[in-house]
Amino acid sequence: GENVEQHPSTLSVQEGDSAVIKCTYSDSASNYFPWYKQELGKGPQLIIDIRSNVGEKKDQRIAVTLNKTAKHFSLHITETQPEDSAVYFCAATPGNEKLTFGTGTRLTIIP
Amino acid sequence: DTAVSQTPKYLVTQMGNDKSIKCEQNLGHDTMYWYKQDSKKFLKIMFSYNNKELIINETVPNRFSPKSPDKAHLNLHINSLELGDSAVYFCASSQLSDNTEAFFGQGTRLTVV
């Protein structure tokens, strides 16, 4: 089955700086890679996703890159703001199967 | 209009008791899930139902039994609760046939004392 590793487990950045979270996956058949943000006391919410037919996707301050050859994908948050503080999860699936989640990254934005 | 709603939000109970958590989705999705999130925030899938049929049953004690009366509901029953069952339980749903995102409920924080 799929195995997803996520790094770092904690990340602190100064407000306005960029944050990068990286994930690797094991199943070369995986073709869908969502990123979730979990705020305190809430369930995870999708913030951006990418499919294996593209290498990069951007939505305002958030971008995701995918390297299928190396089997890794990354989340980039630019111009970070205090409300970006949360736990972020990457996930992967080969499709028609369960999502396998990474172990999470606790991001803290320092004002 | 809550997409995935689960009740209760908090549940405190004694060891040995039996409890249930309910989940409903109004998104018309064909698949529903139960995840367990421990104190380190790890999200582990427990069960998945597709069109009321069990399709994923991870290594979970028999004390945990999911029940899906219809596509929109997936309830979780836990018998003989143990201290180690304390965690946050999340229900989620997705349209598996479209390979799209999973929507999560707000979670049920279960505390066994």
Chai-1 contact restraints between the chains, C-beta under 6 A:
chainA,res_idxA,chainB,res_idxB,connection_type,confidence,min_distance_angstrom,max_distance_angstrom,comment,restraint_id
A,Y32,B,N99,contact,1.0,0.0,6.0,A-B,restraint_1
A,P34,B,E101,contact,1.0,0.0,6.0,A-B,restraint_2
A,K42,B,Q106,contact,1.0,0.0,6.0,A-B,restraint_3
A,G43,B,F90,contact,1.0,0.0,6.0,A-B,restraint_4
A,G43,B,F104,contact,1.0,0.0,6.0,A-B,restraint_5
A,G43,B,G105,contact,1.0,0.0,6.0,A-B,restraint_6
A,G43,B,Q106,contact,1.0,0.0,6.0,A-B,restraint_7
A,G43,B,G107,contact,1.0,0.0,6.0,A-B,restraint_8
A,P44,B,F104,contact,1.0,0.0,6.0,A-B,restraint_9
A,L46,B,E101,contact,1.0,0.0,6.0,A-B,restraint_10
A,V87,B,K41,contact,1.0,0.0,6.0,A-B,restraint_11
A,G95,B,N99,contact,1.0,0.0,6.0,A-B,restraint_12
A,N96,B,L96,contact,1.0,0.0,6.0,A-B,restraint_13
A,K98,B,I45,contact,1.0,0.0,6.0,A-B,restraint_14
A,K98,B,S48,contact,1.0,0.0,6.0,A-B,restraint_15
A,K98,B,I56,contact,1.0,0.0,6.0,A-B,restraint_16
A,L99,B,A102,contact,1.0,0.0,6.0,A-B,restraint_17
A,F101,B,L43,contact,1.0,0.0,6.0,A-B,restraint_18
A,T103,B,F42,contact,1.0,0.0,6.0,A-B,restraint_19
A,G104,B,K41,contact,1.0,0.0,6.0,A-B,restraint_20
